[in-house]
């Protein structure tokens, strides 16, 4: 429960309300983070919040959206500022055990942040994976995360498809739901799919992936995480405490729980 002091190395604005902080340990670092895990970031004098790790090291990249008091304090933190870090916490994507298979990553909005760590891991070990496909949905072109990196990912052989809900006059890409991108997939049946975004987006996308013949679909769920270690019970979803048993879970196991209204 004691945060480890980290220092902000850099702050990069991703959108009008989202930034990526690069953090370095002031002394001893936390244990190595696996793609898909999260940390509790502590803004001193304000509080702490669960934040996905968008790049696992040796420095930590953590992408934060300004939605409350704690996240606001984090998004305005500048280089040199101290932040407390607890973790790593939760269950990761398990991409390390999926070598030899095609990889599909489907992101909605801020859901691209935890998926970025899995994508970077697959690119670092590129020879160990088959085709890599990234499907991204956002509200508007201005809400796209890591827009400058997408060209680099394409240059490394990643198939990147992007769609938005609402487009402005300069947008020449696709407009519509991310499920329309899934319907044009050409992945092997033994591919693994990682999905993160709003809950309704994950449900619809996972169903479409199953319909495309991809059986191994994993989603990252979010609930009100307070302690991060399974003590307080705030993140309970049926039999799970998502900070401990998730956030990444198999969609087939989660589907019955997600069908219960307001669970």
C-alpha positions in Angstrom: 0.0 0.0 0.0 3.0 2.3 0.2 3.7 4.2 -3.0 7.1 4.2 -4.6 8.3 7.7 -5.5 8.7 8.3 -9.3 9.7 11.5 -11.1 8.0 12.8 -14.3 10.6 12.7 -17.1 8.3 14.1 -19.8 4.7 15.1 -20.4 3.2 14.7 -23.9 -0.2 15.9 -24.8 -2.1 13.3 -26.8 -5.5 15.1 -27.1 -7.2 18.1 -25.5 -7.8 16.2 -22.3 -5.3 13.3 -22.4 -1.6 13.2 -21.7 1.2 10.6 -21.6 3.6 10.8 -18.6 6.9 9.1 -18.8 8.0 8.2 -15.2 11.4 7.2 -13.8 12.0 5.8 -10.3 13.7 8.1 -7.8 15.4 5.1 -6.2 14.3 1.5 -6.4 11.8 0.7 -9.1 8.6 -1.3 -8.8 8.7 -4.8 -10.1 8.6 -5.3 -13.9 5.2 -4.6 -15.4 3.5 -7.0 -17.8 1.5 -5.6 -20.7 -2.1 -5.1 -19.6 -1.3 -4.5 -15.9 -1.9 -1.2 -14.2 -0.6 0.9 -11.3 -2.2 3.1 -8.7 -0.8 6.6 -9.3 -0.7 8.9 -6.3 -0.9 12.7 -6.7 0.4 13.9 -3.4 -2.1 15.9 -1.5 -5.0 14.9 -3.8 -5.3 11.1 -3.9 -4.7 8.1 -6.2 -6.3 6.4 -9.2 -5.8 3.3 -11.3 -4.0 4.1 -14.5 -3.0 1.6 -17.3 0.6 1.3 -18.2 1.0 2.1 -21.9 4.7 1.2 -22.1 6.2 -1.2 -19.6 9.8 -0.1 -19.3 12.4 0.4 -18.4 10.7 3.7 -17.9 6.9 3.8 -17.4 4.6 5.4 -19.9 1.2 6.1 -18.3 -1.6 7.7 -20.4 -4.1 9.7 -18.3 -7.4 11.3 -19.2 -8.5 14.3 -17.2 -11.9 13.2 -15.7 -11.6 14.0 -12.0 -9.6 15.6 -9.2 -6.8 13.0 -9.2 -6.5 12.6 -12.9 -6.5 16.4 -13.4 -3.6 16.7 -10.9 -1.8 14.0 -12.9 -2.4 15.5 -16.3 -1.0 18.8 -15.3 2.1 17.3 -13.7 5.3 18.6 -15.4 8.8 17.3 -15.7 10.5 16.9 -12.3 7.3 16.5 -10.4 7.0 13.6 -7.9 4.3 11.0 -8.3 3.7 7.9 -6.1 3.4 4.6 -7.9 1.9 1.3 -6.5 2.1 -1.9 -8.5 2.2 -3.6 -10.8 -1.3 -4.7 -10.2 -3.8 -7.1 -11.8 -3.7 -9.6 -14.6 -2.1 -8.7 -17.9 -3.0 -9.6 -21.5 -0.8 -12.7 -21.5 0.7 -11.8 -24.8 4.0 -13.4 -23.7 2.3 -16.8 -24.0 0.7 -16.3 -27.4 3.8 -16.6 -29.6 3.3 -18.1 -33.1 -0.2 -16.7 -33.5 -1.8 -13.7 -35.2 -2.6 -10.8 -32.9 -5.6 -8.6 -33.2 -5.9 -5.5 -30.9 -9.2 -3.6 -30.9 -9.3 -0.3 -29.1 -12.1 2.2 -28.3 -11.0 5.7 -27.1 -8.7 5.6 -24.1 -8.7 1.8 -24.4 -5.8 2.1 -26.8 -3.5 3.0 -23.8 -3.3 -0.5 -22.2 -3.3 -2.1 -25.7 -0.2 0.0 -26.7 1.9 -2.0 -24.2 0.9 -5.3 -25.8 1.5 -3.9 -29.3 5.0 -2.6 -28.3 5.8 -6.0 -26.8 4.8 -7.8 -30.0 6.8 -5.4 -32.1 9.9 -5.9 -29.8 9.5 -9.6 -30.3 8.2 -9.4 -33.9 9.6 -12.7 -35.2 7.6 -14.5 -32.5 4.2 -13.5 -33.9 2.2 -13.8 -37.0 0.2 -10.9 -38.5 -0.5 -8.0 -36.2 -3.7 -6.0 -36.7 -4.7 -2.9 -34.8 -8.3 -1.6 -35.0 -9.0 1.8 -33.5 -12.3 3.6 -32.9 -12.6 7.2 -31.6 -15.3 9.8 -31.2 -13.6 12.3 -33.5 -10.2 12.5 -35.3 -9.1 14.9 -32.5 -9.7 12.1 -29.9 -7.3 9.7 -31.4 -4.4 8.6 -29.2 -0.8 8.1 -30.4 -1.8 9.5 -33.9 1.9 10.3 -34.7 2.9 6.7 -33.8 0.4 5.0 -36.1 2.5 5.7 -39.2 5.5 4.2 -37.5 3.5 1.1 -36.6 2.4 0.7 -40.2 6.0 1.0 -41.3 6.8 -2.0 -39.0 4.2 -4.1 -40.7 1.2 -3.6 -38.5 -2.1 -3.4 -40.2 -3.7 -0.3 -38.7 -7.4 0.5 -39.4 -9.0 3.6 -37.8 -12.6 4.7 -37.7 -14.4 7.7 -36.0 -17.9 8.3 -35.0 -18.0 11.9 -36.2 -15.6 13.4 -38.8 -14.6 16.9 -39.7 -14.0 18.3 -43.2 -10.3 17.3 -43.3 -10.9 13.6 -42.4 -10.5 11.2 -45.3 -10.6 8.0 -43.2 -13.5 5.7 -42.2 -16.6 6.8 -40.3 -18.6 4.3 -38.3 -18.5 1.7 -35.5 -15.3 -0.3 -34.9 -17.4 -3.5 -35.5 -17.3 -2.6 -39.2 -13.5 -2.9 -39.1 -13.8 -6.3 -37.4 -16.1 -7.6 -40.2 -13.2 -7.1 -42.7 -10.6 -9.0 -40.6 -8.4 -11.7 -42.2 -6.9 -13.3 -39.2 -6.2 -17.0 -38.6 -8.7 -18.9 -36.5 -6.2 -19.5 -33.8 -5.5 -15.7 -33.5 -5.7 -14.0 -30.1 -7.7 -10.8 -29.8 -7.3 -8.2 -27.1 -10.1 -5.7 -26.7 -10.3 -2.6 -24.5 -12.7 0.4 -24.5 -16.2 1.3 -23.3 -18.1 -1.8 -22.1 -20.7 -1.7 -24.9 -17.9 -1.4 -27.5 -16.2 -4.4 -26.0 -19.3 -6.6 -25.9 -20.2 -5.8 -29.6 -16.6 -6.1 -30.8 -16.0 -9.4 -28.9 -19.2 -10.9 -30.4 -18.1 -9.9 -33.9 -14.7 -11.4 -33.3 -16.3 -14.7 -32.2 -18.4 -14.6 -35.3 -15.3 -14.2 -37.4 -14.0 -17.5 -35.9 -11.6 -16.1 -33.3 -12.2 -18.0 -30.1 -9.6 -16.5 -27.8 -10.9 -13.0 -27.1 -9.7 -11.2 -24.0 -11.1 -7.9 -22.6 -10.0 -5.4 -20.0 -12.7 -4.5 -17.6 -13.0 -1.4 -15.4 -14.8 -0.9 -12.1 -14.3 1.4 -9.1 -10.8 0.3 -8.0 -9.7 1.8 -4.6 -7.1 -0.5 -3.0 -5.8 -2.3 -6.1 -5.1 -5.5 -4.1 -8.5 -7.1 -3.5 -9.1 -5.8 0.0 -11.8 -3.2 -0.2 -14.3 -4.9 -2.6 -15.2 -1.8 -4.6 -14.3 -3.4 -7.9 -16.4 -6.5 -7.4 -18.0 -8.0 -10.6 -19.9 -11.1 -9.6 -17.3 -13.6 -8.2 -14.4 -11.4 -9.3 -12.5 -8.6 -7.8 -11.2 -7.0 -10.9 -8.1 -5.4 -9.4 -7.0 -8.9 -8.4 -8.7 -11.2 -10.9 -8.6 -8.8 -13.8 -8.6 -6.4 -15.4 -7.9 -8.7 -18.3 -10.4 -11.6 -18.4 -11.5 -14.0 -21.2 -14.6 -12.7 -22.8 -16.5 -16.0 -22.7 -16.1 -16.0 -18.9 -17.2 -12.4 -18.6 -20.1 -12.4 -21.0 -22.7 -13.9 -18.6 -21.8 -11.2 -16.0 -21.9 -8.3 -18.5 -25.4 -9.4 -19.5 -26.7 -8.6 -16.0 -27.9 -5.0 -16.0 -25.9 -2.6 -13.7 -23.8 -5.5 -12.2 
